[in-house]
Amino acid sequence: MSVRLNRKPLVFYPNPKRTITRFYFTDDEKATQVIQKVLKLSPDEIYFELQRVLRDFSTRHRQITKVFETHFNNVKHLLKSIKVDLESLPDNTKLLIGAYFTHEYSVEAAAYFNPSIVEHPDQHGMAENEKRIIVSFRATGEGHISSIVFREGVIDANNNLLFKEPGNLDEMPECIKRTVYNKKSFTRKLDEMDIHKNIVDLVLDKLKSKFTYGELQASISETLKDVTLTPTKRKVIEEINWVADSHYEMTFSLNTALSERVIFPISYSERNGIEDARFVRFTDDDGEVTYYATYTAYNGYAILPKLIATKDFYYFKISPLNGKYAQNKDMALFPRKINGNYAMVGRYDGVNNYIMFSDKVNLWKEAQLLQEPSFPWEFIQIGNSGSPVETPEGWLLITHGVGPMRTYSLGAVLLDLEHPEKVIGHLKYPLMMPNEKEREGYVPNVIYSCGSIIHNEELIIPYAMSDYASSFVSVPLQELLEELKNNHNNKT
């Protein structure tokens, strides 16, 4: 028996028109040369050049002059080297200098993929059998740098998906704040990453039991003054900075629409991308709701699993996932605690699915094998495709498997409600494979999802098509559950 699929006609394609502003900088020498050229312009020339820039870009970005001010402040320290009095510079000159150190970045020019879906925190005004939703996407632009973007929509009574038109002015967060670190937990994370303790002590011994980002930077700078440090030790100190950069908080302006908020790589640990966020609406034992997302930070040569926490999608707190088993990609939280503990599925060895339990949401020290590749369509590796979804029959976990020709397919397993380490049902055959329209793209023959939702007796799965665009499919829930139960512990 095969489970019926209803592929939705809605497709999200990458849109190169959606841009953010970023700081544009090469090195101090070139930057100083640019500043000197601007300073040689007459006041009239500066005025007219600035007005031309504002005409071209003020309708493309909200408060573009504020962006120019910020980027001018990023380079104003260079004025000392050319003996320019900062206070004497007219505002127009500062803004024009800031414009030279600004560039547009098209966040989704290359791909719009790997979506997850959650219930919106605001359900006011919804009719019966309707639900407001948030869908997150991995957007990829120039240099294959990935960020997180959002779309707001509604699932109607007939399970049609209706989305609001996106805003025209994408934005980075308005405020970014570093955290205060606990030396004990910070040291533990460095130890998990096999960063040499003797070198760590050179930096951390100068700090108190709790320290700020600025205090850590001062200690690192002081340590690096030691001319006897070998290149290897200097590299280790860079890795200490990498972990420090992975803690931060961000706030978006209340003026931004959800579709305008872009979580773009900020820290060194993710400078090459924020990959595959798996959002889940988590309800704590006291009924308090927090939206969590696990994702993979990539800095060009190593990955770091991280966690996002938000309650309103305006304020976000980002921190690394700690523990021996918080490694590799593919981690997804359960939407509530089980027997008093947080639970998460992951693939720390790169091949099999594991389940983990912990009394802390960001510390994962124990794991047990949940599922191994058992069928031809998943022999290479398996993983989750988002957080498990709770049903009366058990935890429904959508999976993905990699088979011949590196084809990615979606599967499903059913886990016991109170003991989710027990698999009580599974699909022998893929729930869904890429069809002819879905197999062409940046990475051919791949369908992939980062989270599903149940509505009106159907499971709705957003999915990516060959790492390029995204669509949706709905599956009759009871039909899927019956098929899963029919394959309890039957792997032949």
C-alpha positions in Angstrom: 0.0 0.0 0.0 1.3 3.5 -0.9 0.3 6.6 0.9 -1.5 9.3 -1.1 0.4 12.5 -1.7 -1.1 15.8 -2.7 1.6 18.0 -4.1 0.5 21.7 -3.8 0.9 24.0 -6.9 2.6 26.7 -4.8 6.3 27.0 -5.4 8.7 29.5 -3.9 11.6 30.4 -6.2 14.7 32.5 -5.3 14.2 36.2 -6.0 17.3 38.2 -6.7 15.5 41.5 -6.1 15.5 40.9 -2.3 18.6 42.5 -0.9 20.1 43.6 2.3 23.0 46.1 3.0 26.3 44.9 4.3 29.6 46.4 5.3 32.0 46.4 2.4 35.6 46.4 3.4 38.9 45.0 2.1 41.8 46.3 4.2 42.9 49.3 6.0 45.2 50.6 3.3 42.6 50.5 0.5 40.0 51.9 2.8 42.2 54.8 3.8 42.8 55.6 0.1 39.1 55.7 -0.5 38.5 58.1 2.4 41.3 60.4 1.2 39.7 60.6 -2.2 36.4 61.5 -0.7 38.0 64.2 1.4 39.5 65.8 -1.7 36.0 66.5 -3.1 34.4 69.9 -2.7 31.3 70.3 -0.5 29.2 70.7 -3.6 30.6 67.5 -5.2 30.0 65.6 -1.9 26.4 66.9 -1.8 25.6 66.0 -5.3 27.2 62.5 -5.1 25.4 61.7 -1.9 22.1 62.9 -3.4 22.6 60.6 -6.4 23.2 57.6 -4.1 20.1 58.4 -2.0 17.9 58.7 -5.1 19.1 55.3 -6.2 18.9 53.4 -2.9 16.6 55.2 -0.4 13.6 53.4 -1.8 15.4 50.0 -1.8 16.3 50.1 1.9 14.7 51.5 5.0 16.7 54.3 6.7 19.6 54.0 4.3 21.4 57.0 5.9 21.4 55.1 9.3 23.2 52.3 7.5 25.8 54.7 6.1 26.3 56.2 9.6 26.9 52.7 11.0 29.4 51.8 8.3 31.2 55.2 8.6 31.6 54.4 12.3 33.2 51.1 11.3 36.1 52.9 9.6 36.3 56.2 11.4 39.3 54.9 13.4 41.3 55.2 10.1 41.0 59.0 10.2 43.6 59.2 12.9 46.3 57.8 10.6 45.7 60.6 8.1 45.4 63.3 10.9 41.7 64.2 10.2 39.7 65.7 13.0 36.5 63.6 13.3 34.5 66.4 14.8 35.3 68.7 11.9 33.8 66.5 9.3 30.4 67.6 7.9 27.5 65.0 8.1 27.3 64.8 4.3 30.9 63.8 4.2 30.5 61.1 6.8 27.4 59.7 5.0 29.2 59.6 1.7 32.2 57.8 3.2 29.7 55.3 4.7 28.2 54.7 1.3 31.5 53.7 -0.1 31.7 51.0 2.6 28.3 49.6 1.9 27.1 47.1 -0.7 23.9 45.3 -1.5 23.7 41.5 -1.0 21.0 39.5 -2.7 20.2 37.0 0.1 18.3 34.5 -2.1 19.7 35.0 -5.5 20.9 31.4 -5.8 18.4 29.3 -3.8 15.3 29.3 -1.5 15.1 25.9 0.1 15.1 23.6 3.1 11.9 25.0 4.7 10.4 24.3 8.1 6.9 25.3 9.3 5.4 26.2 12.7 2.2 27.7 14.1 2.4 31.5 14.3 2.4 32.9 17.9 -0.6 35.1 17.0 -3.7 33.2 16.1 -6.2 36.1 16.6 -8.8 36.5 13.9 -8.5 33.0 12.5 -11.7 31.4 11.4 -12.6 27.9 12.4 -10.2 25.2 11.0 -7.8 27.9 9.9 -4.3 28.4 11.2 -1.7 31.2 10.8 1.7 29.8 10.1 5.4 30.8 9.8 7.6 29.1 7.2 11.4 29.5 7.5 13.7 29.0 4.5 17.4 28.7 3.9 18.2 31.5 1.5 21.5 31.4 -0.4 23.1 34.2 -2.3 26.5 35.2 -3.7 29.4 33.0 -2.5 26.9 30.4 -1.4 26.4 32.1 2.0 23.1 30.9 3.6 20.8 32.9 5.9 17.4 32.4 7.4 14.3 34.1 6.0 10.6 33.9 6.8 7.2 34.0 5.1 3.9 34.4 6.9 0.8 32.5 5.7 -2.5 30.8 6.5 -3.7 27.2 6.1 -7.4 27.5 5.3 -10.2 25.1 6.2 -9.5 23.1 3.0 -5.8 23.0 3.7 -4.9 25.4 1.0 -1.8 27.5 1.7 -2.2 31.3 1.3 0.8 33.6 1.9 1.1 37.3 2.3 3.1 39.1 -0.3 6.5 39.8 1.1 7.7 43.3 2.1 10.0 45.1 -0.2 12.7 46.2 2.3 14.7 43.3 3.8 16.6 44.1 6.9 19.3 42.8 9.2 18.6 43.0 13.0 18.5 46.5 14.5 20.4 45.5 17.7 23.0 42.9 18.3 24.3 42.2 21.8 27.0 39.8 23.0 26.4 37.6 26.1 28.1 37.2 29.4 30.0 33.9 29.6 30.4 31.4 32.4 34.0 30.3 32.5 33.2 26.7 33.5 30.7 26.0 30.7 32.9 28.0 28.2 35.9 25.8 29.1 33.7 22.7 28.7 32.7 23.6 25.2 36.4 24.2 24.3 37.3 20.8 25.7 34.5 19.1 23.6 36.1 20.6 20.6 39.5 19.3 21.5 41.0 22.8 21.9 44.2 22.4 23.9 43.7 23.2 27.5 47.2 24.6 28.1 46.6 27.2 25.5 43.1 27.9 26.7 44.5 28.7 30.1 46.8 31.4 28.7 43.6 33.3 27.8 41.1 32.3 30.4 43.3 32.5 33.5 43.2 36.3 33.1 39.4 36.3 33.4 36.9 36.0 36.3 34.4 33.2 36.6 32.0 35.3 34.5 33.2 37.6 31.8 32.0 39.7 28.9 32.8 39.5 25.2 34.9 42.6 25.5 36.8 41.3 28.4 37.6 38.1 26.5 38.8 40.1 23.5 41.1 42.2 25.7 42.6 39.0 27.2 43.1 37.5 23.7 44.8 40.7 22.5 47.0 40.7 25.5 47.9 37.0 25.0 48.7 37.6 21.3 51.4 40.2 22.2 53.6 37.3 23.3 56.1 37.0 20.5 57.0 33.4 21.5 53.6 32.1 20.5 53.9 29.5 17.7 51.5 29.7 14.7 49.7 26.6 16.0 49.0 28.3 19.4 47.8 31.5 17.6 45.4 29.3 15.6 44.0 27.8 18.8 43.4 31.2 20.2 41.4 32.0 17.0 39.3 29.0 17.8 38.6 30.3 21.3 37.3 33.5 19.6 35.2 31.3 17.3 33.3 29.8 20.3 32.9 33.3 21.9 31.4 34.7 18.7 28.8 32.0 18.6 26.8 33.6 21.5 24.8 36.6 20.7 21.3 38.2 20.8 19.5 40.1 18.0 16.4 42.3 17.8 14.5 43.4 14.8 12.6 46.7 14.6 8.8 46.5 15.2 8.5 48.3 11.8 9.6 45.2 9.9 7.3 42.7 8.4 8.1 39.0 9.2 9.2 38.5 5.5 11.6 41.4 5.8 13.6 39.9 8.7 16.9 38.3 7.6 19.0 36.3 10.1 22.3 36.7 8.2 25.6 35.2 9.4 27.0 37.5 12.1 29.6 35.6 14.1 32.9 34.2 12.8 31.6 30.7 13.5 29.0 31.1 10.8 30.6 33.5 8.3 30.1 31.0 5.5 26.5 30.2 6.3 23.6 29.4 8.6 22.3 26.1 7.3 19.0 24.1 7.6 17.2 25.7 10.6 14.6 23.3 12.1 12.1 25.4 13.9 9.7 23.9 16.5 7.0 25.3 18.7 8.1 24.1 22.2 5.6 24.0 25.0 7.2 23.7 28.5 5.6 21.9 31.4 4.1 25.2 32.7 2.5 26.0 29.3 5.1 28.6 28.3 5.8 28.5 24.6 9.3 29.1 23.1 10.2 28.7 19.5 13.5 26.9 19.1 15.5 26.1 16.0 18.6 24.0 15.7 20.9 24.9 12.8 24.4 24.3 11.5 26.9 27.2 11.5 29.7 26.9 9.0 32.8 29.0 8.9 34.4 27.6 5.7 36.2 24.7 7.2 34.3 23.5 10.2 30.7 23.3 11.4 29.2 24.2 14.8 25.7 23.1 15.8 23.7 26.0 17.3 20.4 26.9 18.8 18.0 29.8 18.3 15.4 30.7 20.8 12.6 33.2 20.3 9.1 33.9 21.5 7.9 36.5 19.1 10.2 36.3 16.0 11.5 39.9 16.8 14.0 39.0 19.5 16.3 36.0 19.0 18.9 34.5 21.3 21.7 32.4 19.7 24.0 30.0 21.5 26.0 26.9 20.6 24.8 23.3 21.4 27.1 21.7 23.8 28.0 18.1 24.7 29.6 15.1 23.1 26.6 14.2 21.0 25.8 17.7 19.9 28.0 17.2 16.9 27.5 16.9 13.1 24.3 18.1 11.3 20.7 17.1 11.5 19.5 17.8 15.1 15.8 18.5 15.9 14.1 19.0 19.2 10.9 17.3 20.3 8.1 19.9 20.9 7.8 19.2 24.6 9.7 17.5 27.4 9.3 13.7 27.9 9.5 12.3 31.4 10.9 15.6 32.6 13.7 15.9 30.0 14.2 17.6 26.7 14.5 15.2 23.8 16.2 15.5 20.5 17.0 13.4 17.5 20.3 13.8 15.6 22.9 12.1 13.5 26.2 12.7 15.3 28.0 9.9 13.4 26.8 11.1 10.0 25.0 7.9 9.1 22.4 6.8 11.7 19.6 8.4 13.6 20.1 8.8 17.4 17.8 10.0 20.2 19.1 12.1 23.1 17.6 13.2 26.5 18.9 16.0 28.7 17.7 18.2 31.5 19.2 21.2 29.7 18.2 22.3 26.2 21.7 23.1 25.1 23.7 20.3 26.7 23.7 16.8 25.2 26.0 14.3 26.8 24.2 11.0 26.1 22.6 9.3 23.1 21.3 6.0 22.0 20.9 4.5 18.5 17.3 5.0 17.2 17.5 3.9 13.5 20.0 2.5 11.1 19.7 2.6 7.3 17.7 -0.5 6.5 16.3 -0.2 3.0 18.0 0.3 -0.4 16.7 3.9 -0.7 18.6 4.9 2.5 21.7 2.7 2.5 24.1 5.6 2.4 22.7 7.6 5.3 19.6 8.6 7.1 18.5 11.7 9.0 15.5 13.6 10.3 13.5 16.0 8.3 12.5 18.2 11.2 11.1 17.8 14.7 8.8 14.9 15.5 5.1 15.7 15.4 2.9 14.4 18.2 -0.1 12.2 17.3 -2.4 10.0 19.5 -0.6 7.0 17.9 2.9 8.1 18.7 5.6 10.6 17.6 5.6 10.9 13.8 9.2 11.5 12.6 9.7 12.4 8.9 13.1 11.2 7.9 15.3 11.4 4.8 17.4 8.7 3.2 20.2 8.8 0.7 20.3 6.0 -1.9 21.6 5.2 -5.4 22.8 8.2 -7.5 22.8 10.2 -4.2 19.0 10.5 -4.5 17.4 12.0 -1.4 13.9 10.7 -0.5 11.6 11.3 2.4 10.5 8.5 4.8 8.8 8.2 8.1 9.0 6.3 11.4 6.6 6.2 14.4 8.0 6.4 17.9 6.4 5.5 21.2 4.8 8.5 22.9 6.3 8.0 26.4 9.4 6.1 25.3 10.4 7.6 21.9 13.6 5.5 21.9 11.3 2.7 20.7 10.4 2.6 17.0 6.9 1.2 16.7 6.4 1.6 13.0 8.2 2.6 9.8 7.8 2.8 6.1 9.5 0.2 4.0 9.4 2.4 0.9 9.9 6.2 0.5 7.0 8.4 1.4 8.1 10.7 -1.3 10.8 10.8 -4.0 11.8 13.6 -6.4 9.7 13.6 -9.5 10.7 14.8 -13.0 9.9 18.5 -12.1 11.7 18.3 -8.8 15.0 16.6 -9.7 16.6 19.5 -11.6 18.4 22.2 -9.6 21.6 23.2 -7.9 21.9 19.7 -6.4 19.9 17.2 -8.6 17.7 14.4 -7.3 17.1 15.8 -3.8 14.0 16.6 -1.8 14.5 17.7 1.7 12.4 19.2 4.6 13.2 20.7 7.9 9.8 20.4 9.6 6.1 19.5 9.2 2.7 20.5 10.7 -0.6 18.7 11.2 -3.8 20.5 10.2 -7.3 19.3 9.5 -6.3 15.6 9.7 -3.4 16.1 7.2 0.3 16.3 7.6 1.6 19.2 5.6 5.3 19.0 4.6 7.2 22.0 3.1 10.1 20.6 1.1 13.0 21.8 -1.1 13.4 20.7 -4.6 17.1 20.0 -5.5 18.4 22.7 -3.3 16.9 25.4 -5.5 13.2 26.1 -4.8 10.5 25.0 -2.3 7.0 23.7 -2.4 4.5 21.8 -0.2 2.8 18.4 0.0 -0.1 17.2 2.1 -0.5 13.6 3.3 -3.7 12.1 4.9 -2.6 11.6 8.5 -4.6 8.5 9.4 -3.6 6.8 6.2 0.1 7.4 7.0 -0.2 6.3 10.6 -2.0 3.0 9.5 0.8 2.3 7.0 3.4 2.9 9.7 1.7 0.6 12.2 1.4 -2.1 9.5 5.2 -2.1 9.2 6.0 -2.5 12.9 9.4 -4.2 13.3 9.1 -5.7 9.8 12.3 -5.0 7.8 11.9 -7.6 5.1 
